[in-house]
Amino acid sequence: MRIDIIDTIAGLEAVHDNWDQVFMADPDAQHFLSWTWLRNYLSRRRRWFILALRERDPEAPYVAFFPLRLITHLNEKTGLFYDEIMMAGNFSADYTGFIVQPDYEHHAIAGFASFLRHQNWTELKLEYFSGPAGRREKMIQALQGPEVMFHDSSPKNSENIDNTICPIVSLPASFDDYLEQHMSSQTRQKLRRFLRKVEGDDIYRITMATAETVDRDLDILFNLWRIKWSERKGAERTERLIVTTREMLMDCFNSGNLDVPVLWHGDQPLGALANIVDRQKKAILFYITGRDESWKTPSPGFILHGYCIRRAIEDGFKTYDFLRGNEPYKYMFGVEERRISCTLFRTRSGVNLHGALNPRSIRFVYEQALDMYRSGAKGKAEIAFNQVLQSAPGHTGAEFGIANLLFDRGKLTEALTAYKALVERASDPSPIQMRLGDTQLALHQYDQAAETFRQIGQIGPHLVQAHYKRGIALAASKRLTEAEAVFAAICEVHSDDPTALDYAAKAGIALERIRSVTEPAPHKTDIPPETIERWNRERHLGEKRRPRLH
């Protein structure tokens, strides 16, 4: 067996048919692991990857898929970054895990666990992991080892709701059979009475979202949901949840996989549901609801669920899934419980396995180091740059960052050596050459600096900053005729770029100074030392925006 990595949308699209075949063959597959749901969800995410298992024959189809994501965190105490691998659908999917052809489950668990053991991570989260009985235990057995510890990480709920219990209704052939088999006589009579009342009274109606009404109907749902949960979850978190949930639900709607029934009393909405429709597995997944908490009877939620269950049976669906959480109201619909699990694996050392960043996080950590440097947190930046270099020796950008830190700390000779070595290896040496020239100026190596800036300007004639600094170096080296020509050329530059205009203005001032001291006069035979020193200081002009290498 072999494992390939799929980490682009194009790659995911290429295995669409193969994915659907595995999905339909796996009796425990569910909509949050369907190709359609993941295609929409992952297109909005970064650093995801899918483990795809197949026989060694390169023409063999895939027999299992395991969608994952990488998240990188900063340990504020140590200043080191560490990696966390989680389920790809986390934060939106009620169920996660992998899909597999039934005959290959043993191979899938062994292959996926072996791959993960060889990855660099500090935490591995199998949250809301779904599958047949025993799959979690087999994964734990395959993943555990002397460097890794694990424990059940099921979240604790202040309302005593267990989110690893998933109530589900197996739907019979008819609604009457459902009522007889799944509901108590009192609840059965109540639902029948309420449905007759709603459907027999013109003041009540139930609408289903269409392309024209879906925005309005989701507004209704989330406005009602916000009223109930905003105080408990906090306003900021509530709005963030609404934005991400609405985005995901609209993806489902646009794929033809979302129902939004709304119960009305006249023009007043009493409640709404968002049900994800899994047409492949013939399942309705109740995702979120909002209801008018002041309206007591008939109960909007009770009516809407009863209505949707009846509709699902009529359309030939097999299950009505209440998803995560054993809230008491779900049990009046005659549910069975399905268990999922949450397991956290963590390295005993508290740092990444193999002592290095995950290769997929190197660019992320490097970008964080750049942000730290620019914001003035240079000590933190140094730790991050060194962590990148430890994980990717020869990383030009991180070496450039370390060289800049040497320069900033006044270690000019060391910085000069570092810049010279980097120039030889960089695919685009101009940013490094610019800093090399600055260092040569600071060390009073004016002729060398002038040559460095000349080379930059020759490669990029538009780099006015390099031309200006060349003029400064020439003037400091008392090569005034050459400096005068350089500054005069800059003054002729025509550009809408504010930076170029600023340097042109500076060049004009420098040009006047040179001409003032080169005019024939017995007492004007040289540039005053203070002028040279002032020009020398100007080498820092524009350096707040440091060049960035990748």
Residue pairs with C-beta under 8 A, 6 or more apart in sequence:
1 53
1 54
1 55
1 56
1 107
1 111
2 53
2 54
2 55
2 56
3 51
3 52
3 53
3 111
3 112
3 115
4 51
4 52
4 54
4 62
5 49
5 50
5 51
5 52
6 12
6 15
6 49
6 50
6 52
6 65
7 48
7 49
7 50
9 39
9 42
9 43
12 19
12 35
12 38
12 39
12 42
12 50
13 39
15 52
15 62
15 65
16 35
18 61
18 62
19 35
19 62
19 65
19 99
20 35
20 280
21 61
22 29
22 62
22 63
22 64
22 65
22 99
22 100
22 101
23 29
23 33
23 34
23 35
23 99
23 280
24 280
25 101
25 102
26 99
26 100
26 101
26 102
27 102
27 132
28 130
28 131
28 132
29 99
29 281
30 95
30 130
30 278
30 281
30 283
30 285
30 321
31 37
31 257
31 276
31 278
31 280
31 281
31 283
31 285
32 38
32 89
32 92
32 93
32 94
32 95
32 96
33 65
33 67
33 89
33 93
33 95
33 96
33 97
33 98
33 99
34 278
34 280
36 255
36 257
37 89
37 93
37 251
37 252
37 257
38 67
38 88
38 89
40 248
40 251
40 252
40 255
41 88
41 89
41 92
41 93
41 248
41 251
42 48
42 67
42 88
44 247
45 69
45 88
47 69
47 70
47 71
47 360
47 361
47 364
48 67
48 68
48 69
48 70
48 88
49 68
49 69
49 70
49 360
50 65
50 66
50 67
50 68
50 88
51 64
51 65
51 66
51 68
51 98
51 111
51 112
51 115
52 62
52 64
52 65
53 62
53 63
53 64
53 65
53 66
53 100
53 104
53 107
53 108
53 111
53 112
54 60
54 61
54 62
54 63
55 63
63 100
63 101
63 104
63 107
63 108
64 98
64 99
64 100
64 101
64 104
64 105
64 107
64 108
64 111
64 112
65 98
65 99
65 100
66 97
66 98
66 108
66 112
67 87
67 88
67 89
67 96
67 98
68 85
68 86
68 87
68 88
69 85
69 86
69 87
69 88
69 90
70 83
70 84
70 85
70 86
70 121
70 358
70 360
70 361
71 83
71 84
71 85
71 86
72 81
72 82
72 83
72 84
72 357
72 358
72 361
72 364
72 365
73 81
73 82
73 83
73 84
74 80
74 81
74 368
75 81
75 82
79 379
79 380
79 383
79 384
80 351
80 383
80 387
81 357
81 361
81 365
81 368
81 384
81 387
82 121
82 122
82 123
82 350
82 351
82 352
83 120
83 121
83 122
83 123
83 352
83 357
83 358
83 361
84 121
84 122
84 123
84 124
84 125
85 116
85 119
85 121
85 123
85 124
85 125
85 358
86 124
86 125
86 127
87 93
87 96
87 97
87 125
87 126
87 127
87 128
87 129
88 96
89 95
89 96
90 96
90 125
90 127
90 128
91 244
92 244
92 245
92 248
93 128
94 128
94 166
94 285
94 287
94 323
94 324
95 128
95 130
95 166
95 323
95 340
96 126
96 127
96 128
96 129
96 130
97 126
97 129
97 130
97 131
97 135
98 108
98 112
98 131
100 108
105 135
109 135
109 138
109 139
109 142
110 142
112 139
112 142
113 139
113 142
113 143
114 142
116 124
116 143
117 143
117 145
117 353
119 353
119 358
120 352
120 353
120 354
120 356
120 357
120 358
120 359
120 391
121 347
121 352
121 353
121 358
122 346
122 347
122 350
122 351
122 352
122 353
123 344
123 345
123 346
123 347
124 143
124 344
124 345
124 346
125 153
125 342
125 343
125 344
125 345
126 136
126 139
126 341
126 342
126 343
126 344
126 345
127 153
127 342
127 343
128 163
128 164
128 324
128 340
128 341
128 342
129 135
129 136
129 139
129 340
129 341
129 342
129 343
130 340
136 341
136 343
139 343
140 150
140 343
143 150
143 345
144 150
144 345
146 348
147 347
147 348
147 349
147 353
148 345
148 346
148 347
148 348
148 353
149 345
149 346
149 347
149 348
150 343
150 344
150 345
150 346
151 343
151 344
152 341
152 342
152 343
153 342
153 343
153 344
154 162
154 163
154 164
154 341
154 342
155 163
155 342
157 163
161 325
161 326
161 327
162 325
162 326
163 324
163 325
164 324
164 339
164 340
164 341
164 342
165 324
165 325
165 326
165 337
165 338
165 339
166 321
166 322
166 323
166 324
166 325
166 337
166 338
166 339
166 340
167 322
167 325
167 326
167 330
167 331
167 333
167 335
167 336
167 337
167 338
168 319
168 320
168 321
168 322
168 335
168 336
168 337
168 338
169 178
169 182
169 309
169 319
169 320
169 321
169 322
169 333
169 334
169 335
169 336
170 318
170 319
170 336
171 178
171 309
171 312
171 313
171 317
171 318
171 319
171 320
172 178
172 181
172 313
173 313
174 313
175 309
175 310
175 313
175 314
178 309
178 310
178 313
178 334
179 188
179 191
179 192
180 188
181 334
182 333
182 334
182 335
183 191
183 332
183 333
183 334
184 332
187 332
190 302
191 302
191 303
191 306
194 298
194 299
194 302
194 303
194 306
195 303
195 306
195 307
195 310
197 204
197 298
198 204
198 205
198 206
198 263
198 298
198 303
198 307
203 265
203 266
204 263
204 264
204 265
205 263
205 264
206 261
206 262
206 263
206 264
206 303
206 304
206 307
207 213
207 217
207 261
207 262
207 264
208 259
208 260
208 261
209 217
209 218
209 253
209 258
209 259
209 260
209 261
209 262
214 250
214 253
214 260
217 260
217 262
217 272
218 246
218 249
218 250
218 260
218 274
220 262
220 269
220 272
220 290
221 260
221 262
221 272
221 273
221 274
221 288
221 289
221 290
222 242
222 245
222 246
222 290
223 290
224 269
224 271
224 272
224 290
224 291
224 292
225 242
225 288
225 289
225 290
226 238
226 242
226 290
227 290
227 293
228 290
228 291
228 293
229 238
230 238
233 241
245 288
249 258
249 274
249 276
249 287
249 288
250 258
252 258
252 276
252 277
253 260
256 277
256 279
257 276
257 277
257 278
257 279
258 274
258 275
258 276
258 277
259 273
259 274
259 275
259 277
259 284
259 308
260 272
260 273
260 274
260 275
261 272
261 273
261 275
261 304
261 307
261 308
262 269
262 271
262 272
263 269
263 270
263 271
263 272
263 300
263 303
263 304
264 270
265 295
268 292
269 292
270 291
270 292
270 295
270 300
271 289
271 290
271 291
271 292
271 295
271 300
271 301
271 303
271 304
272 289
272 290
272 291
272 304
273 286
273 288
273 289
273 301
273 304
273 305
273 308
274 287
274 288
274 289
275 284
275 285
275 286
275 287
275 308
276 284
276 285
276 287
277 284
277 285
278 284
278 285
281 318
281 319
282 316
282 317
282 318
282 319
283 317
283 318
283 319
283 320
283 321
284 308
284 309
284 312
284 317
284 319
284 320
284 321
285 321
285 323
286 305
286 308
286 320
286 321
286 322
286 323
287 323
289 301
289 304
291 300
291 301
292 300
301 329
302 329
302 332
305 320
305 333
306 333
308 320
309 320
309 333
312 320
320 333
322 330
322 333
322 335
324 340
326 337
347 353
352 358
355 390
356 390
356 391
357 365
357 387
357 388
357 390
357 391
357 392
359 391
359 392
362 388
362 391
362 392
362 395
363 550
365 384
365 387
365 388
366 384
366 385
366 388
366 395
366 397
366 398
368 384
369 380
369 381
369 384
369 385
369 388
369 398
369 401
370 381
370 397
370 401
370 548
372 378
372 380
372 381
372 384
373 381
373 401
373 404
373 405
373 546
374 546
378 405
378 408
381 401
381 405
382 401
382 402
382 405
385 398
385 399
385 401
385 402
385 405
386 398
386 402
388 395
388 397
388 398
389 395
389 398
389 399
389 402
392 398
394 425
396 422
396 425
396 426
396 427
396 549
397 548
397 549
397 550
399 418
399 422
400 422
400 426
400 431
400 432
400 435
400 549
402 418
403 415
403 418
403 419
403 422
403 432
403 435
404 415
404 435
404 546
406 412
406 414
406 415
406 418
407 415
407 435
407 438
407 439
407 442
412 439
412 442
412 443
413 443
415 435
415 439
416 436
416 439
416 440
416 443
419 432
419 433
419 435
419 436
419 439
420 436
422 429
422 432
423 429
423 432
423 433
423 436
426 432
426 549
428 549
430 456
430 459
430 460
430 463
430 466
430 547
431 546
431 547
431 548
431 549
432 547
432 549
433 452
433 453
433 455
433 456
434 453
434 456
434 465
434 466
434 469
434 547
435 547
436 452
437 449
437 452
437 453
437 456
437 466
437 469
437 470
437 473
437 539
438 449
438 469
438 539
438 540
438 543
440 446
440 448
440 449
440 452
440 473
441 449
441 469
441 472
441 473
441 476
441 536
441 539
442 539
444 476
446 473
446 474
446 476
446 477
447 473
447 477
449 469
449 470
449 473
450 470
450 473
450 474
450 477
450 479
450 482
453 466
453 467
453 469
453 470
453 473
454 470
456 463
456 466
457 463
457 466
457 467
457 470
460 466
462 500
464 490
464 493
464 495
464 499
464 500
464 503
464 504
465 499
465 503
465 541
465 542
467 486
467 489
467 490
467 503
467 507
468 486
468 487
468 490
468 503
468 506
468 507
468 510
468 541
469 539
470 486
471 483
471 486
471 487
471 490
471 507
471 510
472 483
472 510
472 535
472 536
472 538
472 539
474 480
474 482
474 483
474 486
475 483
475 510
475 514
475 527
475 532
475 535
476 532
476 535
476 536
478 526
478 527
480 514
480 517
480 518
480 527
483 510
483 514
484 511
484 514
484 515
484 518
486 507
487 507
487 508
487 510
487 511
487 514
488 507
488 511
490 503
490 504
490 507
491 504
491 507
491 508
491 511
493 500
493 503
493 504
495 501
495 504
499 542
502 542
503 541
503 542
506 538
506 541
510 535
513 527
513 531
514 527
516 524
517 524
517 526
517 527
517 528
517 531
518 524
